[in-house]
Amino acid sequence: MSNSTALTEQVLLAFGWAKDATVRVLSGGHINDTYLVDEKYVLQRINHFVFPRPGDIIDNMLGVTSFLREKLTARGGDPDRDILQIVPAADGRPVYIDDSGNYWRCTLHIGDTVTYETPDSPDMLFEAGRSFGDFQAMLGGYPAGTLHEIIKDFHNTPVRLQQLKDAVEADPKGRLAEVQAELDFALSREERAGLLMGLLNDGRLPLRVTHNDTKMSNILFDANTKKAVCVIDLDTVMPGLTAFDFGDSIRAGASTAAEDETDLSEVNFDLELYRAYTRGFLSAAGSALTETELETLPDGAWAMTFEVGVRFLTDYLNGDVYFRIKRPQHNLDRARNQFHLALQMEQQREEMGRIVREAVGK
């Protein structure tokens, strides 16, 4: 998905660096081009094919990071290490736009930290939960409605289901006959899929500032202690529901297999991993959440898992135009995997709720 653009002398000079600055490519991300400059700065080109309004991302990031710095400073934290800090270009602006219209932004490099694709222990999952929970809690007073919606209807599950129906009606690749069981699974859960958005629309769930990409690799961990240090990748920060962020972490973090594992007997929803993340998340965010938010956290885990399955199935019907694939039925395999995981969550919904109540002492 990355429309790669080489780092030029023009960009280096725009940030006040020498044209022979030491530059190293950072390869962790899949969307933006990322470089480490002079071992001090992380420079990124925002992929404007994926994010057509890069200026909105910068606006959101400036507002949220400034707010977080004040919060962290007030409680005696280290804002230069615990939150991303935007470094302006030489002209004082928070972003540099090159002659080709590419948006470049810079943040301070946070040293002695590492990232992980998957947790290596329940303790690490607890730390991930604590970090994302703290991010959520600190932003509790931020006016979420003032943020730009970076990706419209990103976690609007009913809209995702409608996109699936549209793909079924068009069936551009003639694949409909292959997916009847998966389609039946998805459409039979339409009412359940609308729960969270219905509660939001009824005013029973508050609109929050949400990260919207709460995977393990978007947390920096201290290289020595393995304690979570900083939440990164703020491109998709926008208004949403706490259940979205909580659920997206659970979808990946509490599964015993990768999301494209084809042997479904290996795909299990691990309640102990769920417990570890939940305890971490609510140790930081529990007191900031409403009773309805707490009650619906398990529904967020189900919804995010189900929604991604729907998106994989939709993309398969449309001819694999969005998600990268490595084999002909890759997206169908992913959909089956996620639906299998969602079914297990349905079967363990009561215990998931009990673990939430236990984590907040109820």
N, C-alpha and C positions, 0 to 999 in steps of 0.2 A: 504493500500500500504506500510505501514511501517513495515519493518522487524525488530521488536523491539529488541534492545540489551541493557542489563542492564548495568548501570554505575558501574564500578569495582574500587577497591582500586588502581589497577594498573594505571588507567586513572587519578585518583585524584593525585597520586604521580607524574605522568608525568608532570603535570602542576604546581607542587610545593606546592600543598595543603596538609593539614593534612588528614590522612585517615579517621578521624572522622569529616570531614568538614560537615557543614549543607547543605543538598541537598534537593531541592524541584523540583518535576516534573512540567514542564510547558506544558500544554495540548493543546495549541492553534493550533499547526501545524498538518498536516496530513501525512507528509512524513518523516521528520527527528525526531529523539529522542532528546528532549530538556530539559535541567536541569538548575535551578538557584542554584549557589554554593555560600554559605556564603553571600547571598543577594548582591553580587558584580559582579558576573560573569555569563554570559549565555554560557553554554557548550552544544554543539550539536554534535551528531553523524550523519555524512552525509550518507544518505541512498544510498549505492552504487548499489542497485538493480534498483532504479529509475535514479540515476546519476552514470553511470558506470565509469566515469572518474573524481573522486572527486578532483584530483590534478588540473584539469582545472578550477574548480569552485574557488579553493583557489587562483590560479594565477590571474583570473579575478577580484576577490574580493580585492586582495592586490593592484593591479594596480588602480582600480577605487577609492577605499577608500583613498589611498595616494594622488591621484589627487584631490579628493574632499576636503581633509583636507587642502591642500595648498590653494585652492580657498576660503574656509570658513575662514581660518586664515587671508588671504589678505583682506577680506571685513569686518573683525572684528567680525566674528561669533564665536560660541563656538564649536570647532571641537569634543570635548569630549561628547557633547550632541546632536549635530546636524547631526552627521554621525556615523555609526558603527565603532568601533575601535577594530581591531584584537589584542588579547592578545596572545603572543607566548607561547609555551610550555617551560618547564624549560631548555631545551637544546637550546632555541633560535629559533627553527623552528616554522613556522606559523601554523603547523598542527602536531598532534600526531597520528601515526599509531600503533594500538595495535597489540598484537600477533595474533589476528584473521583477521588482515587486514582491520579493521574498521578505518575510518578517523574521528578524533575528532578535532573540532576547537572551539575557545573561543573568545567571544567579551565582552567588558565591558557592564554591566547592566546599562541602562539609567533609573534612578529613577524618581518617581513621574510622571509616564506616564501610559497611558492605551491604549488599542486597542478596536476597534468597528468592528463588523461584517457588519453592515449596517449603513448608515448615519441616524441621528435622526432629521436632518433639512437641508435645502438648505445651511445654513451657514457652516455646517460641510462638505458638499460636496464641497463647495468653497475652504475650507481649504485643503481638500484632493487634489483637482486640483492644488492648489498653490504649495503644497509640491512636487507632481510628476512633475509639470512644472519646478520647481526650480532644481530638480534633473536632468531633461533633459537639462536645460539651462547651468548649471554649467559644464556638461560633453560635451558641444558643441565642445570644443577644443581637446577632447580626441580622439586619433586615433582608431576609432571603429574597423577597419580591423585587428588590432593586438590582439583582444580578441578571445578567443576560442568560437566556436559554441557549446554550452552546449547540446542543443537538435536540431539535424539537421532538417531543414525545419519546425521548430516549428510553425511559422505563414506564411508558404507558402501555401496560400489558394488553388492555382491550384493543388499542391501536395496532399492536403487533399481531394480534389474532386477526384483525381485519386485513392486514397485509398478507397473512397466510390465505385467507379466503380469496383475496384478489389473485394470488398465485395459483390457487386451485382452479379458479374460473378461467384463467388464461392458459394454464398448463403449457407454457411455451416449448418445453422440451419433451412433452409426452411422457412424463414420469409419474403421473397421478396413480396409475394402477399399481405401482410399486409401494406406495406409501399409505395404503388404506388403513392399516392398523394404527400407524402413528397419527394419521389425520383424525381417526375416531377418538384416540386418546386426547388429543388437543381440544377438539371441538366439544367433547363431553364435559370439559372443565371450564367452559366459558364463564359461567356464573362465578365460580371460585376465582377466576383470573381477574375479575372486576372488583374484588373486595377492597383492595387498598385505595384504588382511585376513587371508588364510591365513597369511602370514608373521608378522603380528602375533599371531595366535592361537597360533602355534607357538612364540612367544617369540624369533623370529629378527629381528624389528624392534622397537626400543624405543618405548614410548609417550612422546611429547614434548609440550611446550606448543606449540600451534600457533595461528596467527592466524586462518586459515580464510577470509580475504577479501583475499588478497594481490594486489589490483589496483593499478595505477599510482597511482590517485587517493587511495590510502590511505597515501601517503608525502608528507610536507612536504619541499619542496626549498628551499634557500637562493635567494632571489630574485635574488641577484647572481652567485653562483658556479655555480648549478644542481647543487650537491652535495646529496645526500640528508641530511636533518637528523633526521627523527623519523617513526617508524611511528605512524599514528593509527587510529582506529576499532577499538577493542578489544572490541567487543560480542560477537564470536564467538570470542574466545580460550577455548580448552578443550583437553582431551586429544586428541591425534591423531598423525599421522605426518608426518615431515619432507617426505616425498614429496608430501603433500597441498598444503602451502604452495608448494613449488617448482613443482609441476605446475600449480597454479591460475594462477600468474604466467605460466608458459610458454604456457598455453592462449590467453591474450589477447595477451601481449606478443610472441610469436614468430609470430603469424598476420599475413598481409599484408592482411587484410580484416576488416571488422566481423563479429560473430557472426551477423548476420542478412542478410549479403550473399547474394543469390539466384544470381548468376553464379558458379558454382563454379570457373570457370577463373581467377577473381580470388582465390580462397581458397587460399593456399599456406603451408606450414610453412617458415619461413625459418631455415635452419641458422645463418646468421650472427647473427641476432637471438638465437637460442637460445644460441649460443656466448657472446655478450656477457653475457646474464643469468647463465649458468652460471658464467662466470669471476668475475663480481661476487659471486654467492651463495657460491661455494666459497672465495673469497679471505677471507671472514669466517667461514664455518661449516665449511669442509672438515675441519679438524683435530678438530672436535667430533663428527663423524659416524662411525658404524661402517662397516666394509667393505660390509656388506649394504645399508645405507642409501645409500651412494654408488652401488652397482650398480643400485639400483632407482629412482634419481631419474628416468631416462627413462620408466620404467613409470608413475611418478606423473604425468608430463606427459600420457601417453596416457590414463590412468585418469580424470583430471579432465576431459579433453576428451570422452571417451566418456560419462562419467557425466552431464555437463551435456546432452549430446545425448539421452541416455535420459530425462532429466527433461523436456526440451522435448517429446519425443515422447509421453511419458505425459500431460503437460498438454494436448497437442492432443487426444488421445483422450478425455480427461476433460471437454473443453469449455472449455479455456483459463481455468481457475479460479485459477491461481497466478501465472503470469507475465503482465505487462501486454502487450497486443498492440495493433498499429496497423493490422492488416489481417487478413482472415479466416484465412489460412494462415500467419500469422507464426511460430507455434511450430513448425509443420512445416518451414518454411524454415530456422529456426534449427537444428532437429535434423539436417537434411540437411547444413547447413554444418559442424556439429561432427563429424559422422560422416566427412565428406570430409577434415577436418583430421586426425582420428584415424587414418584410413587412410594418410595421408601419413606420420604418425609411425611407423606399423607398418613402412612401407617403408624408413624411415631410422633404425630402431632401433639398428642396429649403429654408425652414425656418431654418433648421440646419446650412446651409451655411451663411444665413443672420446673425445668432447669432454669428458665428465666426467673421465675418467682423465687426459687432458691437463691439465685445470684443477688437478688435485691432484698433478701431477708424476709420474704413473704410466704 
